Amino acid sequence: MFHPVHQFRIIPCLNPQYLQAATGDYVSFKNVSEGWIVANITQASGVAITLAPYQSINVAGTGAKPISNGIMYWYSNNMTTDETLTQQSTTPATSYATAITTGWKMVIMQCDPGMFDSAGSTAFDCLTVQVSGGSTDDTIAVNYLLKMRYQESDTPATITN
């Protein structure tokens, strides 16, 4: 029987909050084969909100910078009436901006270890998301869904190095 706990870690990135600018908690991809950033947004202002994945060399955020290798994004501009997620495009991108409409939105970003930069001895393997735009009328909550390399009930931690 499939049980998500044996394959996935579900980790909070940003607890529900009003926003204009926020940076989530970092997670390590050292033992992750694939991951998703899942953002739930209640956009009341009609002002675009930008989500941008950032990479670092540790979970403290050392050397943080935007990802340079694009990733795939899926979104819904109105989860109240249609839960269908639409792929942003077939071309990977380094950030995503919501439509300027109001409503309950969802954005899913597909992440894999190949998106991280590696230059010499500096290996980036930690990830967060930075959120900008919108207004204090808008709310956001973000979680990571991480598929672990090893399937076991007690997989290695992702919130420590």
N, C-alpha and C positions, 0 to 999 in steps of 0.2 A: 504494500500500500504506500502510495506517495504521501509524504508529509512535508510541508514547506520548511519546517525547522531543520530537517536533515540536509537540505540543499541550500537554503537561503538564510541570510541575516537581514532582518528588517530593522533599520537604524534611523532614528530621528536625525534630520539635518537642521531644520529650522522648526522650532515649536510654533504653533499658531500665534500670529502676531499681526498688528497693524504695520504697514510698511511704507517706506520710501526708499530706504537703503538697508541692506542686511547681508551678512556673510554667514553661511551655515557652518556647522562643525565639520571638520575634516575626517575622512576615513581612509584607511590604508588598503590598497589593492594588492598587497603582497601575496595574499592567499585567495584572491578573487579572480574568477575566470571571466565574469561578465557582470555588469551591474546596470541599474536604472536609477535615475533621479526622478522622483514623482512629486510634482508640485500641484497643490490644490489652491486655487486663487479665487477669491470673491472680489471681483473688480467693480467697485461702485463708482469710481471717478471717471471712467472712460478715458483715462490716460494710459498710454502703453507702459507695460512692465517688461523689463529685460532680464532674462536669466542667462548667466554666463558661467559655465564651469571653469574653475581655477584648479591648478595643480601645484603641488609643493613637494619638498623632499621628506617631510615628516608631518605628523598629525598636528603639530604646533603651528603649521603654516609657514615654516621657514622657506624662503625663496619663492613665495607664492607668485604666480603669474597666470595669465589666461592660457587655456589650452591652445595649441597652435594647429593641432590635427583635428579636423572637424568631426562631429558626431551626428547621429540621426535624431530628429525630434518628431514627436507626434503630439497633437493637440486637439482639444475640443473647446470651442468658444462659448458653448452653452450646455453644460452638463445637465441642467434642469430639464431640457427637452430632448437631448440627443447624446447618448453616451458614446457614440461613434468617434474614434480617434482618427484624425487625418494626418498622413505623413507630410511634414513641412515641404520637402522636395526630395528628389533623388540624390541631391548633392549635399554631402555633410557640411555642417556649419559650426562655427565656434560660439554662437550665442543664438538666443531666440527672443523675439519681442512679441508680446500678445497684441491682438487686435485692439483698437481703441474703443470697442464697444463695452458696455457693462454686462455683468453676468458671472455665473459660476463657471470657471475654466479649469481645465486640467492640461498640464504639459508633462510629457514623459521624454526623458533624454536617455538614449542608449549609450552606455559607456563600456569600453573594454581596455585592458592594459596597453594595447597598441596606440592609444591616444596620447600617452605620456611622452614627454621629451626625454631623451637620454643623450647627454653630451659628456663624453669622457667619464670621469668618476662621479658626476652628479646625476643620479638616477631619480627622476620624479616618479612617485608611485602613490601619492595621496591626492585626494579629490575633495572639493567642496563646490558650492554654487554661490555666486554673488548675485544679489537681486537689486535692481535699481529702477527708478521711475515710479509711476503710480503716485498715490497720495496716502495720507493717513486715513482715508476712508476705505482703503483697500486692505484685505487681509490675505495672508499666505501661510501655508504649512507645507513643509517639504520633508520627504522621507527617502532613504536609500533602500533599494531592494537589491541585495548582493548575492549572486550565485557563487558559492564557495567552490574551490578546486577539489576539495575533499568532502565527500558526503558522509557526515557523521553527526551525531546529536550535539556534540560539543565542539563546534568548529573554532579555529583560531580567531582571536579578537581582531576587530577591524578599527577600533577606536584608539588603539595603542600602536606604537611602531613595531 
